[in-house]
């Protein structure tokens, strides 16, 4: 891969990892989003800039959502 290809691959890989984090965090909260995944159009470009399908958000927003959900789960467990 060229330098740009490596970057694009890393972006897609990071996005896939983030989708799995969100899926796990949502599952821990008892939430299932059947359409959760990567937006195909956003990764089909020559320089992918992946979007996560929730109802669409950036990878960064999805990562923050996962962190908040996981923290919330920890807070509820500690309160018991």
TIZATOR-519164 format. One record per residue (C-alpha): residue in one letter; chain; z, y, x. Coordinates in nm, 2 decimals. Example, Ala and Ser with C-alpha at 12.3 -4.5 7.8 and 13.67 -1.06 7.14 Angstrom:
BEGIN
NODE / A / A / 0.78 / -0.45 / 1.23
NODE / S / A / 0.71 / -0.11 / 1.37
//
This chain:
BEGIN
NODE / X / A / 0.00 / 0.00 / 0.00
NODE / X / A / -0.06 / 0.35 / 0.11
NODE / X / A / 0.22 / 0.60 / 0.12
NODE / X / A / 0.15 / 0.72 / -0.23
NODE / X / A / 0.12 / 0.36 / -0.35
NODE / X / A / 0.46 / 0.28 / -0.21
NODE / X / A / 0.61 / 0.58 / -0.38
NODE / X / A / 0.44 / 0.49 / -0.71
NODE / X / A / 0.56 / 0.13 / -0.68
NODE / X / A / 0.91 / 0.25 / -0.61
NODE / X / A / 0.91 / 0.48 / -0.91
NODE / X / A / 0.80 / 0.20 / -1.14
NODE / X / A / 1.06 / -0.04 / -0.99
NODE / X / A / 1.33 / 0.22 / -1.03
NODE / X / A / 1.22 / 0.27 / -1.39
NODE / X / A / 1.23 / -0.10 / -1.46
NODE / X / A / 1.58 / -0.12 / -1.31
NODE / X / A / 1.69 / 0.17 / -1.53
NODE / X / A / 1.56 / 0.01 / -1.84
NODE / X / A / 1.77 / -0.30 / -1.76
NODE / X / A / 2.08 / -0.08 / -1.70
NODE / X / A / 2.02 / 0.09 / -2.04
NODE / X / A / 1.96 / -0.24 / -2.21
NODE / X / A / 2.28 / -0.38 / -2.07
NODE / X / A / 2.48 / -0.07 / -2.15
NODE / X / A / 2.35 / -0.07 / -2.51
NODE / X / A / 2.42 / -0.44 / -2.55
NODE / X / A / 2.78 / -0.38 / -2.43
NODE / X / A / 2.81 / -0.13 / -2.71
NODE / X / A / 2.66 / -0.37 / -2.96
NODE / X / A / 2.33 / -0.18 / -2.98
NODE / X / A / 1.98 / -0.33 / -2.96
NODE / X / A / 1.67 / -0.12 / -2.93
NODE / X / A / 1.38 / -0.37 / -2.98
NODE / X / A / 1.12 / -0.13 / -2.84
NODE / X / A / 1.32 / -0.04 / -2.53
NODE / X / A / 1.09 / -0.06 / -2.23
NODE / X / A / 0.85 / 0.14 / -2.01
NODE / X / A / 0.58 / 0.35 / -2.18
NODE / X / A / 0.26 / 0.18 / -2.08
NODE / X / A / 0.06 / 0.50 / -2.07
NODE / X / A / 0.30 / 0.66 / -1.82
NODE / X / A / 0.27 / 0.37 / -1.57
NODE / X / A / -0.11 / 0.32 / -1.61
NODE / X / A / -0.19 / 0.65 / -1.42
NODE / X / A / -0.30 / 0.64 / -1.05
NODE / X / A / 0.03 / 0.82 / -0.97
NODE / X / A / 0.28 / 0.67 / -1.22
NODE / X / A / 0.56 / 0.88 / -1.36
NODE / X / A / 0.73 / 0.63 / -1.57
NODE / X / A / 0.88 / 0.72 / -1.91
NODE / X / A / 1.14 / 0.49 / -2.08
NODE / X / A / 1.07 / 0.42 / -2.44
NODE / X / A / 1.38 / 0.46 / -2.65
NODE / X / A / 1.21 / 0.72 / -2.84
NODE / X / A / 1.09 / 0.84 / -2.50
NODE / X / A / 1.30 / 1.01 / -2.24
NODE / X / A / 1.29 / 1.06 / -1.86
NODE / X / A / 1.41 / 0.79 / -1.63
NODE / X / A / 1.69 / 1.03 / -1.52
NODE / X / A / 1.80 / 1.08 / -1.88
NODE / X / A / 1.80 / 0.71 / -1.94
NODE / X / A / 2.01 / 0.65 / -1.63
NODE / X / A / 2.26 / 0.91 / -1.74
NODE / X / A / 2.27 / 0.76 / -2.09
NODE / X / A / 2.35 / 0.42 / -1.93
NODE / X / A / 2.63 / 0.58 / -1.72
NODE / X / A / 2.78 / 0.75 / -2.02
NODE / X / A / 2.77 / 0.44 / -2.23
NODE / X / A / 2.93 / 0.23 / -1.96
NODE / X / A / 3.20 / 0.49 / -1.90
NODE / X / A / 3.27 / 0.50 / -2.27
NODE / X / A / 3.30 / 0.12 / -2.28
NODE / X / A / 3.55 / 0.14 / -1.99
NODE / X / A / 3.75 / 0.42 / -2.16
NODE / X / A / 3.78 / 0.21 / -2.48
NODE / X / A / 3.89 / -0.10 / -2.28
NODE / X / A / 4.15 / 0.10 / -2.10
NODE / X / A / 4.29 / 0.24 / -2.42
NODE / X / A / 4.36 / -0.10 / -2.56
//
